[in-house]
Amino acid sequence: MPDSAAPVIRSDDPASFPHSVLAERHPALIRKVQDATPYDPQQRRALDELLKNTLEGVVAPPADDAWWDTWNVRRHAGRSWFSLPFLAAESCFYRQLLNAVGYFTPGPWQGVDPFRPFKLAELDTPEAAAELTALDTLAEQPLPEQLKALLHGSLWGNRADLGFRIQTAEEGAAAHSQLVADDSELLSTLLTDGSGRGLLCLVADNAGRELIPDLLLIDHLLAHGHFDRAVLHLKPYPYFVSDATTADTLDAVRHLVAAKTAAGQRLWSALSDGRLILRAHPFSCAPLPYADMPADLRDEFASADLTLLKGDLNYRRLVGDRLWPPTTPFAAATAYFPGPVAALRTLKSDVIVGLDAETEAALVAAEGQRWRTSGTRALIQVRV
Ligand SMILES: O=P(O)(O)OC[C@@]1(O)O[C@H](CO)[C@@H](O)[C@@H]1O
């Protein structure tokens, strides 16, 4: 890791983006969760208490929830939520939200995903339908163009709620102009360099309209013989609102099959014959950077020819959730990672590395620091 003195991103400054996530987004999310499911009075009360607790109270881990010990976050007990590192505060919030609705408690609500209504709704939008229709047109394009479109679909799917589409050339061009770092040529080469025997790890981010293009990308790479196998890393349980789980992946594949896409059938077969493997490592829901990953996960990434990490949260964990100088080289920030690694991310939080000085200066001159969190910019970064 470079300059480990770079400050950890925290939530205590009321003018900061992390503060607004804790003070505004989390309460709004609790309300949405309460509205989306007919929870019983006890669950509603627990959610109300969590809302009040996150704004005015202190972190109070349940005595019997081992997650807090596994990832060494029980030490935050008794502190204001706003005083925690941002990553820890968010991670603990999602754990408490699941506890409030009884997600881990044996009984009728065990394993019921509070975010599933939102994830399913995303699959049913006209935009999602248009993307699937566009697949037929895409299949007529030369293979390099197909790969480019699928990479951009996967990249911008990361801000699915902002309505990005993969199917038109204009949108592709608009996307290109928003990239603050673009290693897409190197990435395309790594994805297609013809070894044909490799293993791809894709570390997924969101379900719904992000996971669909991720799956289409995997399908393309398997179908055209660029990789023998792909491992899709998912969350073992709901996390950060829309993060993809196994259930969400099955929903997405079923959706592609129901829409009668060839990719849907191929993905179904790839899952069935072991060319597409699902993993849900407990570390995927840990409030820790990948630099601290356990040995078995490290071995898994080490065995891959390329690991592709999707989204903002994975990026924060990949480079460390700190206020690095933006010109810190991506290769230095990821030097610890066991094997070639790439990030596809729309910018939705303060952390950033790998910019050249001119790009950073132009962004700051145009919009101060807003580009870091607005979700209108993106990056493709690679370290071989
Ligand atoms: O990983 P994703 O889905 O791209 O983004 C998740 C995320 O942007 O949402 C939070 C804000 O609500 C951020 O802290 C976090 O990084």
Ligand as a Chemical Component Dictionary entry (heavy atoms), coordinates in Angstrom:
data_LIG
# 
_chem_comp.id                   LIG 
_chem_comp.type                 NON-POLYMER 
_chem_comp.pdbx_formal_charge   0 
_chem_comp.three_letter_code    LIG 
# 
loop_
_chem_comp_atom.comp_id 
_chem_comp_atom.atom_id 
_chem_comp_atom.alt_atom_id 
_chem_comp_atom.type_symbol 
_chem_comp_atom.charge 
_chem_comp_atom.model_Cartn_x 
_chem_comp_atom.model_Cartn_y 
_chem_comp_atom.model_Cartn_z 
_chem_comp_atom.pdbx_ordinal 
LIG O1 O1 O 0 -20.988 -0.522 -4.559 1  
LIG P1 P1 P 0 -21.954 0.383  -5.224 2  
LIG O2 O2 O 0 -23.323 -0.185 -5.311 3  
LIG O3 O3 O 0 -21.453 0.849  -6.546 4  
LIG O4 O4 O 0 -22.072 1.678  -4.359 5  
LIG C1 C1 C 0 -22.365 1.605  -3.036 6  
LIG C2 C2 C 0 -22.203 2.945  -2.410 7  
LIG O5 O5 O 0 -21.959 3.976  -3.333 8  
LIG O6 O6 O 0 -23.348 3.276  -1.729 9  
LIG C3 C3 C 0 -22.963 3.989  -0.583 10 
LIG C4 C4 C 0 -23.688 5.246  -0.417 11 
LIG O7 O7 O 0 -25.049 5.027  -0.197 12 
LIG C5 C5 C 0 -21.502 4.187  -0.706 13 
LIG O8 O8 O 0 -20.955 4.252  0.476  14 
LIG C6 C6 C 0 -21.125 2.977  -1.430 15 
LIG O9 O9 O 0 -19.835 2.942  -1.834 16 
# 
loop_
_chem_comp_bond.comp_id 
_chem_comp_bond.atom_id_1 
_chem_comp_bond.atom_id_2 
_chem_comp_bond.value_order 
_chem_comp_bond.pdbx_ordinal 
LIG O1 P1 DOUB 1  
LIG P1 O2 SING 2  
LIG P1 O3 SING 3  
LIG P1 O4 SING 4  
LIG O4 C1 SING 5  
LIG C1 C2 SING 6  
LIG C2 O5 SING 7  
LIG C2 O6 SING 8  
LIG C2 C6 SING 9  
LIG O6 C3 SING 10 
LIG C3 C4 SING 11 
LIG C3 C5 SING 12 
LIG C4 O7 SING 13 
LIG C5 O8 SING 14 
LIG C5 C6 SING 15 
LIG C6 O9 SING 16 
# 
